């Protein structure tokens, strides 16, 4: 099997700064955030008397299992 990588010239590469930030990290990591409207979810949980944190855990598990 042949190598499929290509050498990138960092001089004109738009992601060069990102590469420099993570290049020397032993375990590079990043975070992803987003906004979500959870109004209906909160109303449903309030009626069931459950906590938002528990729903967060359940959502995380279901996302993990689907991958």
CHARMM internal coordinates of N, CA and C (Angstrom, degrees):
IC EDIT
DIST 1 N 1 CA 1.4473
DIST 1 CA 1 C 1.5372
ANGL 1 N 1 CA 1 C 108.40
DIST 1 C 2 N 1.2954
ANGL 1 CA 1 C 2 N 116.18
DIHE 1 N 1 CA 1 C 2 N 129.83
DIST 2 N 2 CA 1.4622
ANGL 1 C 2 N 2 CA 121.89
DIHE 1 CA 1 C 2 N 2 CA -179.02
DIST 2 CA 2 C 1.5272
ANGL 2 N 2 CA 2 C 110.52
DIHE 1 C 2 N 2 CA 2 C -80.50
DIST 2 C 3 N 1.3152
ANGL 2 CA 2 C 3 N 115.74
DIHE 2 N 2 CA 2 C 3 N 152.39
DIST 3 N 3 CA 1.4698
ANGL 2 C 3 N 3 CA 120.19
DIHE 2 CA 2 C 3 N 3 CA 174.74
DIST 3 CA 3 C 1.5176
ANGL 3 N 3 CA 3 C 109.21
DIHE 2 C 3 N 3 CA 3 C -66.91
DIST 3 C 4 N 1.3305
ANGL 3 CA 3 C 4 N 116.20
DIHE 3 N 3 CA 3 C 4 N 137.84
DIST 4 N 4 CA 1.4586
ANGL 3 C 4 N 4 CA 120.09
DIHE 3 CA 3 C 4 N 4 CA -179.32
DIST 4 CA 4 C 1.5200
ANGL 4 N 4 CA 4 C 112.13
DIHE 3 C 4 N 4 CA 4 C -110.53
DIST 4 C 5 N 1.3224
ANGL 4 CA 4 C 5 N 118.14
DIHE 4 N 4 CA 4 C 5 N 9.47
DIST 5 N 5 CA 1.4587
ANGL 4 C 5 N 5 CA 120.24
DIHE 4 CA 4 C 5 N 5 CA -178.89
DIST 5 CA 5 C 1.5271
ANGL 5 N 5 CA 5 C 109.82
DIHE 4 C 5 N 5 CA 5 C -83.70
DIST 5 C 6 N 1.3238
ANGL 5 CA 5 C 6 N 114.85
DIHE 5 N 5 CA 5 C 6 N 162.84
DIST 6 N 6 CA 1.4591
ANGL 5 C 6 N 6 CA 120.11
DIHE 5 CA 5 C 6 N 6 CA 175.02
DIST 6 CA 6 C 1.5293
ANGL 6 N 6 CA 6 C 108.43
DIHE 5 C 6 N 6 CA 6 C -134.96
DIST 6 C 7 N 1.2972
ANGL 6 CA 6 C 7 N 116.59
DIHE 6 N 6 CA 6 C 7 N 147.62
DIST 7 N 7 CA 1.4532
ANGL 6 C 7 N 7 CA 122.59
DIHE 6 CA 6 C 7 N 7 CA 178.92
DIST 7 CA 7 C 1.5290
ANGL 7 N 7 CA 7 C 107.85
DIHE 6 C 7 N 7 CA 7 C -80.12
DIST 7 C 8 N 1.3239
ANGL 7 CA 7 C 8 N 115.72
DIHE 7 N 7 CA 7 C 8 N 131.55
DIST 8 N 8 CA 1.4610
ANGL 7 C 8 N 8 CA 120.98
DIHE 7 CA 7 C 8 N 8 CA -179.06
DIST 8 CA 8 C 1.5204
ANGL 8 N 8 CA 8 C 108.95
DIHE 7 C 8 N 8 CA 8 C -104.83
DIST 8 C 9 N 1.3128
ANGL 8 CA 8 C 9 N 115.75
DIHE 8 N 8 CA 8 C 9 N 131.62
DIST 9 N 9 CA 1.4578
ANGL 8 C 9 N 9 CA 121.51
DIHE 8 CA 8 C 9 N 9 CA 175.25
DIST 9 CA 9 C 1.5249
ANGL 9 N 9 CA 9 C 107.61
DIHE 8 C 9 N 9 CA 9 C -78.10
DIST 9 C 10 N 1.3216
ANGL 9 CA 9 C 10 N 117.75
DIHE 9 N 9 CA 9 C 10 N 110.06
DIST 10 N 10 CA 1.4668
ANGL 9 C 10 N 10 CA 121.37
DIHE 9 CA 9 C 10 N 10 CA -175.09
DIST 10 CA 10 C 1.5274
ANGL 10 N 10 CA 10 C 113.16
DIHE 9 C 10 N 10 CA 10 C -71.45
DIST 10 C 11 N 1.3126
ANGL 10 CA 10 C 11 N 118.48
DIHE 10 N 10 CA 10 C 11 N -14.94
DIST 11 N 11 CA 1.4626
ANGL 10 C 11 N 11 CA 121.34
DIHE 10 CA 10 C 11 N 11 CA -179.55
DIST 11 CA 11 C 1.5333
ANGL 11 N 11 CA 11 C 111.60
DIHE 10 C 11 N 11 CA 11 C -61.84
DIST 11 C 12 N 1.3094
ANGL 11 CA 11 C 12 N 118.91
DIHE 11 N 11 CA 11 C 12 N -42.83
DIST 12 N 12 CA 1.4610
ANGL 11 C 12 N 12 CA 121.55
DIHE 11 CA 11 C 12 N 12 CA -176.81
DIST 12 CA 12 C 1.5157
ANGL 12 N 12 CA 12 C 113.76
DIHE 11 C 12 N 12 CA 12 C -108.42
DIST 12 C 13 N 1.3344
ANGL 12 CA 12 C 13 N 116.83
DIHE 12 N 12 CA 12 C 13 N 5.79
DIST 13 N 13 CA 1.4652
ANGL 12 C 13 N 13 CA 121.24
DIHE 12 CA 12 C 13 N 13 CA -176.01
DIST 13 CA 13 C 1.5237
ANGL 13 N 13 CA 13 C 110.25
DIHE 12 C 13 N 13 CA 13 C -78.82
DIST 13 C 14 N 1.3410
ANGL 13 CA 13 C 14 N 116.95
DIHE 13 N 13 CA 13 C 14 N 127.14
DIST 14 N 14 CA 1.4685
ANGL 13 C 14 N 14 CA 120.29
DIHE 13 CA 13 C 14 N 14 CA -176.83
DIST 14 CA 14 C 1.5286
ANGL 14 N 14 CA 14 C 113.08
DIHE 13 C 14 N 14 CA 14 C -68.31
DIST 14 C 15 N 1.3214
ANGL 14 CA 14 C 15 N 119.03
DIHE 14 N 14 CA 14 C 15 N -16.84
DIST 15 N 15 CA 1.4719
ANGL 14 C 15 N 15 CA 121.57
DIHE 14 CA 14 C 15 N 15 CA -179.87
DIST 15 CA 15 C 1.5348
ANGL 15 N 15 CA 15 C 112.25
DIHE 14 C 15 N 15 CA 15 C -104.44
DIST 15 C 16 N 1.3214
ANGL 15 CA 15 C 16 N 116.45
DIHE 15 N 15 CA 15 C 16 N 17.78
DIST 16 N 16 CA 1.4686
ANGL 15 C 16 N 16 CA 120.45
DIHE 15 CA 15 C 16 N 16 CA -177.61
DIST 16 CA 16 C 1.5273
ANGL 16 N 16 CA 16 C 112.08
DIHE 15 C 16 N 16 CA 16 C -59.19
DIST 16 C 17 N 1.3313
ANGL 16 CA 16 C 17 N 117.84
DIHE 16 N 16 CA 16 C 17 N -39.70
DIST 17 N 17 CA 1.4663
ANGL 16 C 17 N 17 CA 121.06
DIHE 16 CA 16 C 17 N 17 CA -179.74
DIST 17 CA 17 C 1.5276
ANGL 17 N 17 CA 17 C 110.93
DIHE 16 C 17 N 17 CA 17 C -63.25
DIST 17 C 18 N 1.3336
ANGL 17 CA 17 C 18 N 117.29
DIHE 17 N 17 CA 17 C 18 N -40.93
DIST 18 N 18 CA 1.4716
ANGL 17 C 18 N 18 CA 120.99
DIHE 17 CA 17 C 18 N 18 CA 177.86
DIST 18 CA 18 C 1.5300
ANGL 18 N 18 CA 18 C 110.28
DIHE 17 C 18 N 18 CA 18 C -62.27
DIST 18 C 19 N 1.3101
ANGL 18 CA 18 C 19 N 115.36
DIHE 18 N 18 CA 18 C 19 N -41.30
DIST 19 N 19 CA 1.4644
ANGL 18 C 19 N 19 CA 120.01
DIHE 18 CA 18 C 19 N 19 CA 179.28
DIST 19 CA 19 C 1.5323
ANGL 19 N 19 CA 19 C 110.19
DIHE 18 C 19 N 19 CA 19 C -62.20
DIST 19 C 20 N 1.3249
ANGL 19 CA 19 C 20 N 117.07
DIHE 19 N 19 CA 19 C 20 N -43.59
DIST 20 N 20 CA 1.4629
ANGL 19 C 20 N 20 CA 120.48
DIHE 19 CA 19 C 20 N 20 CA -179.41
DIST 20 CA 20 C 1.5240
ANGL 20 N 20 CA 20 C 111.60
DIHE 19 C 20 N 20 CA 20 C -64.35
DIST 20 C 21 N 1.3311
ANGL 20 CA 20 C 21 N 117.64
DIHE 20 N 20 CA 20 C 21 N -36.80
DIST 21 N 21 CA 1.4614
ANGL 20 C 21 N 21 CA 121.41
DIHE 20 CA 20 C 21 N 21 CA -178.89
DIST 21 CA 21 C 1.5287
ANGL 21 N 21 CA 21 C 110.64
DIHE 20 C 21 N 21 CA 21 C -65.02
DIST 21 C 22 N 1.3347
ANGL 21 CA 21 C 22 N 116.99
DIHE 21 N 21 CA 21 C 22 N -45.08
DIST 22 N 22 CA 1.4660
ANGL 21 C 22 N 22 CA 120.82
DIHE 21 CA 21 C 22 N 22 CA -173.79
DIST 22 CA 22 C 1.5265
ANGL 22 N 22 CA 22 C 114.04
DIHE 21 C 22 N 22 CA 22 C -95.20
DIST 22 C 23 N 1.2974
ANGL 22 CA 22 C 23 N 118.72
DIHE 22 N 22 CA 22 C 23 N -8.69
DIST 23 N 23 CA 1.4629
ANGL 22 C 23 N 23 CA 122.42
DIHE 22 CA 22 C 23 N 23 CA -172.68
DIST 23 CA 23 C 1.5301
ANGL 23 N 23 CA 23 C 113.91
DIHE 22 C 23 N 23 CA 23 C -55.70
DIST 23 C 24 N 1.3149
ANGL 23 CA 23 C 24 N 117.47
DIHE 23 N 23 CA 23 C 24 N -44.85
DIST 24 N 24 CA 1.4634
ANGL 23 C 24 N 24 CA 121.00
DIHE 23 CA 23 C 24 N 24 CA -174.70
DIST 24 CA 24 C 1.5204
ANGL 24 N 24 CA 24 C 114.08
DIHE 23 C 24 N 24 CA 24 C -97.54
DIST 24 C 25 N 1.3247
ANGL 24 CA 24 C 25 N 117.86
DIHE 24 N 24 CA 24 C 25 N 8.10
DIST 25 N 25 CA 1.4632
ANGL 24 C 25 N 25 CA 121.11
DIHE 24 CA 24 C 25 N 25 CA 178.88
DIST 25 CA 25 C 1.5290
ANGL 25 N 25 CA 25 C 110.05
DIHE 24 C 25 N 25 CA 25 C -78.62
DIST 25 C 26 N 1.3049
ANGL 25 CA 25 C 26 N 115.90
DIHE 25 N 25 CA 25 C 26 N 137.05
DIST 26 N 26 CA 1.4590
ANGL 25 C 26 N 26 CA 120.08
DIHE 25 CA 25 C 26 N 26 CA 177.66
DIST 26 CA 26 C 1.5250
ANGL 26 N 26 CA 26 C 109.74
DIHE 25 C 26 N 26 CA 26 C -69.05
DIST 26 C 27 N 1.3217
ANGL 26 CA 26 C 27 N 116.35
DIHE 26 N 26 CA 26 C 27 N -46.48
DIST 27 N 27 CA 1.4606
ANGL 26 C 27 N 27 CA 121.60
DIHE 26 CA 26 C 27 N 27 CA 177.55
DIST 27 CA 27 C 1.5239
ANGL 27 N 27 CA 27 C 108.68
DIHE 26 C 27 N 27 CA 27 C -127.14
DIST 27 C 28 N 1.3211
ANGL 27 CA 27 C 28 N 118.09
DIHE 27 N 27 CA 27 C 28 N 82.72
DIST 28 N 28 CA 1.4624
ANGL 27 C 28 N 28 CA 119.25
DIHE 27 CA 27 C 28 N 28 CA -178.81
DIST 28 CA 28 C 1.5217
ANGL 28 N 28 CA 28 C 111.07
DIHE 27 C 28 N 28 CA 28 C -64.51
DIST 28 C 29 N 1.3163
ANGL 28 CA 28 C 29 N 116.18
DIHE 28 N 28 CA 28 C 29 N 143.26
DIST 29 N 29 CA 1.4618
ANGL 28 C 29 N 29 CA 121.15
DIHE 28 CA 28 C 29 N 29 CA -179.52
DIST 29 CA 29 C 1.5244
ANGL 29 N 29 CA 29 C 109.01
DIHE 28 C 29 N 29 CA 29 C -145.71
DIST 29 C 30 N 1.3063
ANGL 29 CA 29 C 30 N 115.46
DIHE 29 N 29 CA 29 C 30 N 160.21
DIST 30 N 30 CA 1.4502
ANGL 29 C 30 N 30 CA 120.57
DIHE 29 CA 29 C 30 N 30 CA 176.97
DIST 30 CA 30 C 1.5192
ANGL 30 N 30 CA 30 C 108.30
DIHE 29 C 30 N 30 CA 30 C -149.70
DIST 30 C 31 N 1.3070
ANGL 30 CA 30 C 31 N 117.11
DIHE 30 N 30 CA 30 C 31 N 165.32
DIST 31 N 31 CA 1.4623
ANGL 30 C 31 N 31 CA 122.31
DIHE 30 CA 30 C 31 N 31 CA -179.86
DIST 31 CA 31 C 1.5187
ANGL 31 N 31 CA 31 C 109.35
DIHE 30 C 31 N 31 CA 31 C -120.98
DIST 31 C 32 N 1.3175
ANGL 31 CA 31 C 32 N 114.85
DIHE 31 N 31 CA 31 C 32 N 148.58
DIST 32 N 32 CA 1.4536
ANGL 31 C 32 N 32 CA 121.22
DIHE 31 CA 31 C 32 N 32 CA 176.17
DIST 32 CA 32 C 1.5167
ANGL 32 N 32 CA 32 C 107.19
DIHE 31 C 32 N 32 CA 32 C -121.53
DIST 32 C 33 N 1.3188
ANGL 32 CA 32 C 33 N 116.93
DIHE 32 N 32 CA 32 C 33 N 128.70
DIST 33 N 33 CA 1.4577
ANGL 32 C 33 N 33 CA 120.75
DIHE 32 CA 32 C 33 N 33 CA 178.13
DIST 33 CA 33 C 1.5223
ANGL 33 N 33 CA 33 C 109.25
DIHE 32 C 33 N 33 CA 33 C -124.28
DIST 33 C 34 N 1.3199
ANGL 33 CA 33 C 34 N 114.96
DIHE 33 N 33 CA 33 C 34 N 157.63
DIST 34 N 34 CA 1.4573
ANGL 33 C 34 N 34 CA 120.20
DIHE 33 CA 33 C 34 N 34 CA 177.86
DIST 34 CA 34 C 1.5171
ANGL 34 N 34 CA 34 C 108.89
DIHE 33 C 34 N 34 CA 34 C -157.02
DIST 34 C 35 N 1.3121
ANGL 34 CA 34 C 35 N 115.92
DIHE 34 N 34 CA 34 C 35 N 159.61
DIST 35 N 35 CA 1.4506
ANGL 34 C 35 N 35 CA 121.25
DIHE 34 CA 34 C 35 N 35 CA 176.38
DIST 35 CA 35 C 1.5185
ANGL 35 N 35 CA 35 C 108.75
DIHE 34 C 35 N 35 CA 35 C -96.11
DIST 35 C 36 N 1.3236
ANGL 35 CA 35 C 36 N 116.24
DIHE 35 N 35 CA 35 C 36 N 141.34
DIST 36 N 36 CA 1.4640
ANGL 35 C 36 N 36 CA 121.05
DIHE 35 CA 35 C 36 N 36 CA 179.34
DIST 36 CA 36 C 1.5208
ANGL 36 N 36 CA 36 C 108.94
DIHE 35 C 36 N 36 CA 36 C -142.28
DIST 36 C 37 N 1.3163
ANGL 36 CA 36 C 37 N 116.52
DIHE 36 N 36 CA 36 C 37 N 137.69
DIST 37 N 37 CA 1.4615
ANGL 36 C 37 N 37 CA 121.86
DIHE 36 CA 36 C 37 N 37 CA 176.29
DIST 37 CA 37 C 1.5318
ANGL 37 N 37 CA 37 C 107.57
DIHE 36 C 37 N 37 CA 37 C -87.64
DIST 37 C 38 N 1.3251
ANGL 37 CA 37 C 38 N 116.81
DIHE 37 N 37 CA 37 C 38 N 109.62
DIST 38 N 38 CA 1.4654
ANGL 37 C 38 N 38 CA 121.04
DIHE 37 CA 37 C 38 N 38 CA -177.02
DIST 38 CA 38 C 1.5261
ANGL 38 N 38 CA 38 C 111.39
DIHE 37 C 38 N 38 CA 38 C -112.12
DIST 38 C 39 N 1.3233
ANGL 38 CA 38 C 39 N 116.52
DIHE 38 N 38 CA 38 C 39 N 25.99
DIST 39 N 39 CA 1.4627
ANGL 38 C 39 N 39 CA 121.10
DIHE 38 CA 38 C 39 N 39 CA -177.67
DIST 39 CA 39 C 1.5248
ANGL 39 N 39 CA 39 C 111.40
DIHE 38 C 39 N 39 CA 39 C -58.13
DIST 39 C 40 N 1.3292
ANGL 39 CA 39 C 40 N 116.96
DIHE 39 N 39 CA 39 C 40 N -50.51
DIST 40 N 40 CA 1.4763
ANGL 39 C 40 N 40 CA 120.38
DIHE 39 CA 39 C 40 N 40 CA -179.16
DIST 40 CA 40 C 1.5268
ANGL 40 N 40 CA 40 C 111.08
DIHE 39 C 40 N 40 CA 40 C -65.04
DIST 40 C 41 N 1.3175
ANGL 40 CA 40 C 41 N 115.28
DIHE 40 N 40 CA 40 C 41 N -37.93
DIST 41 N 41 CA 1.4587
ANGL 40 C 41 N 41 CA 120.03
DIHE 40 CA 40 C 41 N 41 CA 179.17
DIST 41 CA 41 C 1.5312
ANGL 41 N 41 CA 41 C 110.43
DIHE 40 C 41 N 41 CA 41 C -62.10
DIST 41 C 42 N 1.3331
ANGL 41 CA 41 C 42 N 116.73
DIHE 41 N 41 CA 41 C 42 N -44.17
DIST 42 N 42 CA 1.4647
ANGL 41 C 42 N 42 CA 120.86
DIHE 41 CA 41 C 42 N 42 CA 179.46
DIST 42 CA 42 C 1.5298
ANGL 42 N 42 CA 42 C 111.34
DIHE 41 C 42 N 42 CA 42 C -64.25
DIST 42 C 43 N 1.3370
ANGL 42 CA 42 C 43 N 116.76
DIHE 42 N 42 CA 42 C 43 N -39.26
DIST 43 N 43 CA 1.4645
ANGL 42 C 43 N 43 CA 120.19
DIHE 42 CA 42 C 43 N 43 CA 178.73
DIST 43 CA 43 C 1.5245
ANGL 43 N 43 CA 43 C 111.01
DIHE 42 C 43 N 43 CA 43 C -63.86
DIST 43 C 44 N 1.3193
ANGL 43 CA 43 C 44 N 116.40
DIHE 43 N 43 CA 43 C 44 N -42.82
DIST 44 N 44 CA 1.4580
ANGL 43 C 44 N 44 CA 120.75
DIHE 43 CA 43 C 44 N 44 CA 179.19
DIST 44 CA 44 C 1.5346
ANGL 44 N 44 CA 44 C 110.93
DIHE 43 C 44 N 44 CA 44 C -64.07
DIST 44 C 45 N 1.3266
ANGL 44 CA 44 C 45 N 116.59
DIHE 44 N 44 CA 44 C 45 N -42.44
DIST 45 N 45 CA 1.4649
ANGL 44 C 45 N 45 CA 120.67
DIHE 44 CA 44 C 45 N 45 CA 178.83
DIST 45 CA 45 C 1.5206
ANGL 45 N 45 CA 45 C 111.72
DIHE 44 C 45 N 45 CA 45 C -65.89
DIST 45 C 46 N 1.3186
ANGL 45 CA 45 C 46 N 116.27
DIHE 45 N 45 CA 45 C 46 N -37.32
DIST 46 N 46 CA 1.4613
ANGL 45 C 46 N 46 CA 119.74
DIHE 45 CA 45 C 46 N 46 CA 179.55
DIST 46 CA 46 C 1.5265
ANGL 46 N 46 CA 46 C 109.91
DIHE 45 C 46 N 46 CA 46 C -64.40
DIST 46 C 47 N 1.3281
ANGL 46 CA 46 C 47 N 117.07
DIHE 46 N 46 CA 46 C 47 N -40.42
DIST 47 N 47 CA 1.4629
ANGL 46 C 47 N 47 CA 120.98
DIHE 46 CA 46 C 47 N 47 CA 178.43
DIST 47 CA 47 C 1.5299
ANGL 47 N 47 CA 47 C 111.08
DIHE 46 C 47 N 47 CA 47 C -65.05
DIST 47 C 48 N 1.3190
ANGL 47 CA 47 C 48 N 116.80
DIHE 47 N 47 CA 47 C 48 N -36.27
DIST 48 N 48 CA 1.4711
ANGL 47 C 48 N 48 CA 121.43
DIHE 47 CA 47 C 48 N 48 CA -179.90
DIST 48 CA 48 C 1.5243
ANGL 48 N 48 CA 48 C 112.23
DIHE 47 C 48 N 48 CA 48 C -85.58
DIST 48 C 49 N 1.3339
ANGL 48 CA 48 C 49 N 116.67
DIHE 48 N 48 CA 48 C 49 N -7.83
DIST 49 N 49 CA 1.4595
ANGL 48 C 49 N 49 CA 123.37
DIHE 48 CA 48 C 49 N 49 CA -176.92
DIST 49 CA 49 C 1.5319
ANGL 49 N 49 CA 49 C 112.18
DIHE 48 C 49 N 49 CA 49 C 60.34
DIST 49 C 50 N 1.3168
ANGL 49 CA 49 C 50 N 115.70
DIHE 49 N 49 CA 49 C 50 N 43.13
DIST 50 N 50 CA 1.4646
ANGL 49 C 50 N 50 CA 120.93
DIHE 49 CA 49 C 50 N 50 CA 175.13
DIST 50 CA 50 C 1.5259
ANGL 50 N 50 CA 50 C 108.64
DIHE 49 C 50 N 50 CA 50 C -109.79
DIST 50 C 51 N 1.3091
ANGL 50 CA 50 C 51 N 116.48
DIHE 50 N 50 CA 50 C 51 N 168.12
DIST 51 N 51 CA 1.4498
ANGL 50 C 51 N 51 CA 121.96
DIHE 50 CA 50 C 51 N 51 CA -176.63
DIST 51 CA 51 C 1.5255
ANGL 51 N 51 CA 51 C 111.17
DIHE 50 C 51 N 51 CA 51 C -101.85
DIST 51 C 52 N 1.3138
ANGL 51 CA 51 C 52 N 115.34
DIHE 51 N 51 CA 51 C 52 N 148.22
DIST 52 N 52 CA 1.4597
ANGL 51 C 52 N 52 CA 121.15
DIHE 51 CA 51 C 52 N 52 CA 178.33
DIST 52 CA 52 C 1.5289
ANGL 52 N 52 CA 52 C 110.83
DIHE 51 C 52 N 52 CA 52 C -58.06
DIST 52 C 53 N 1.3106
ANGL 52 CA 52 C 53 N 116.83
DIHE 52 N 52 CA 52 C 53 N -40.03
DIST 53 N 53 CA 1.4630
ANGL 52 C 53 N 53 CA 120.90
DIHE 52 CA 52 C 53 N 53 CA -178.45
DIST 53 CA 53 C 1.5256
ANGL 53 N 53 CA 53 C 111.98
DIHE 52 C 53 N 53 CA 53 C -58.44
DIST 53 C 54 N 1.3205
ANGL 53 CA 53 C 54 N 117.88
DIHE 53 N 53 CA 53 C 54 N -40.02
DIST 54 N 54 CA 1.4679
ANGL 53 C 54 N 54 CA 120.74
DIHE 53 CA 53 C 54 N 54 CA 179.78
DIST 54 CA 54 C 1.5231
ANGL 54 N 54 CA 54 C 110.60
DIHE 53 C 54 N 54 CA 54 C -63.83
DIST 54 C 55 N 1.3135
ANGL 54 CA 54 C 55 N 116.36
DIHE 54 N 54 CA 54 C 55 N -41.57
DIST 55 N 55 CA 1.4644
ANGL 54 C 55 N 55 CA 119.80
DIHE 54 CA 54 C 55 N 55 CA 177.51
DIST 55 CA 55 C 1.5085
ANGL 55 N 55 CA 55 C 112.06
DIHE 54 C 55 N 55 CA 55 C -63.54
DIST 55 C 56 N 1.3213
ANGL 55 CA 55 C 56 N 115.87
DIHE 55 N 55 CA 55 C 56 N -36.78
DIST 56 N 56 CA 1.4620
ANGL 55 C 56 N 56 CA 120.85
DIHE 55 CA 55 C 56 N 56 CA 177.58
DIST 56 CA 56 C 1.5339
ANGL 56 N 56 CA 56 C 109.67
DIHE 55 C 56 N 56 CA 56 C -60.76
DIST 56 C 57 N 1.3098
ANGL 56 CA 56 C 57 N 116.84
DIHE 56 N 56 CA 56 C 57 N -44.08
DIST 57 N 57 CA 1.4633
ANGL 56 C 57 N 57 CA 120.59
DIHE 56 CA 56 C 57 N 57 CA 178.93
DIST 57 CA 57 C 1.5082
ANGL 57 N 57 CA 57 C 112.23
DIHE 56 C 57 N 57 CA 57 C -63.95
DIST 57 C 58 N 1.3243
ANGL 57 CA 57 C 58 N 116.94
DIHE 57 N 57 CA 57 C 58 N -41.52
DIST 58 N 58 CA 1.4630
ANGL 57 C 58 N 58 CA 121.12
DIHE 57 CA 57 C 58 N 58 CA 179.37
DIST 58 CA 58 C 1.5195
ANGL 58 N 58 CA 58 C 110.35
DIHE 57 C 58 N 58 CA 58 C -64.74
DIST 58 C 59 N 1.3466
ANGL 58 CA 58 C 59 N 117.15
DIHE 58 N 58 CA 58 C 59 N -43.08
DIST 59 N 59 CA 1.4667
ANGL 58 C 59 N 59 CA 120.33
DIHE 58 CA 58 C 59 N 59 CA 177.46
DIST 59 CA 59 C 1.5176
ANGL 59 N 59 CA 59 C 110.99
DIHE 58 C 59 N 59 CA 59 C -61.05
DIST 59 C 60 N 1.2982
ANGL 59 CA 59 C 60 N 117.33
DIHE 59 N 59 CA 59 C 60 N -42.61
DIST 60 N 60 CA 1.4573
ANGL 59 C 60 N 60 CA 120.91
DIHE 59 CA 59 C 60 N 60 CA 178.93
DIST 60 CA 60 C 1.5121
ANGL 60 N 60 CA 60 C 112.28
DIHE 59 C 60 N 60 CA 60 C -62.12
DIST 60 C 61 N 1.3154
ANGL 60 CA 60 C 61 N 116.89
DIHE 60 N 60 CA 60 C 61 N -40.52
DIST 61 N 61 CA 1.4611
ANGL 60 C 61 N 61 CA 120.00
DIHE 60 CA 60 C 61 N 61 CA 178.48
DIST 61 CA 61 C 1.5237
ANGL 61 N 61 CA 61 C 111.17
DIHE 60 C 61 N 61 CA 61 C -66.75
DIST 61 C 62 N 1.3228
ANGL 61 CA 61 C 62 N 117.28
DIHE 61 N 61 CA 61 C 62 N -41.48
DIST 62 N 62 CA 1.4628
ANGL 61 C 62 N 62 CA 119.50
DIHE 61 CA 61 C 62 N 62 CA -178.23
DIST 62 CA 62 C 1.5246
ANGL 62 N 62 CA 62 C 110.98
DIHE 61 C 62 N 62 CA 62 C -67.27
DIST 62 C 63 N 1.3208
ANGL 62 CA 62 C 63 N 118.28
DIHE 62 N 62 CA 62 C 63 N -33.93
DIST 63 N 63 CA 1.4618
ANGL 62 C 63 N 63 CA 121.07
DIHE 62 CA 62 C 63 N 63 CA 177.38
DIST 63 CA 63 C 1.5230
ANGL 63 N 63 CA 63 C 109.36
DIHE 62 C 63 N 63 CA 63 C -68.14
DIST 63 C 64 N 1.3156
ANGL 63 CA 63 C 64 N 116.70
DIHE 63 N 63 CA 63 C 64 N -42.83
DIST 64 N 64 CA 1.4642
ANGL 63 C 64 N 64 CA 120.37
DIHE 63 CA 63 C 64 N 64 CA 179.42
DIST 64 CA 64 C 1.5254
ANGL 64 N 64 CA 64 C 111.45
DIHE 63 C 64 N 64 CA 64 C -61.78
DIST 64 C 65 N 1.3022
ANGL 64 CA 64 C 65 N 117.90
DIHE 64 N 64 CA 64 C 65 N -42.03
DIST 65 N 65 CA 1.4537
ANGL 64 C 65 N 65 CA 121.61
DIHE 64 CA 64 C 65 N 65 CA -176.37
DIST 65 CA 65 C 1.5178
ANGL 65 N 65 CA 65 C 111.65
DIHE 64 C 65 N 65 CA 65 C -70.64
DIST 65 C 66 N 1.3334
ANGL 65 CA 65 C 66 N 117.90
DIHE 65 N 65 CA 65 C 66 N -27.69
DIST 66 N 66 CA 1.4524
ANGL 65 C 66 N 66 CA 119.40
DIHE 65 CA 65 C 66 N 66 CA -178.10
DIST 66 CA 66 C 1.5148
ANGL 66 N 66 CA 66 C 113.10
DIHE 65 C 66 N 66 CA 66 C -77.59
DIST 66 C 67 N 1.3279
ANGL 66 CA 66 C 67 N 117.43
DIHE 66 N 66 CA 66 C 67 N -15.14
DIST 67 N 67 CA 1.4764
ANGL 66 C 67 N 67 CA 120.01
DIHE 66 CA 66 C 67 N 67 CA -179.56
DIST 67 CA 67 C 1.4677
ANGL 67 N 67 CA 67 C 111.39
DIHE 66 C 67 N 67 CA 67 C -83.95
END
COOR INIT
IC SEED 1 N 1 CA 1 C
IC BUILD
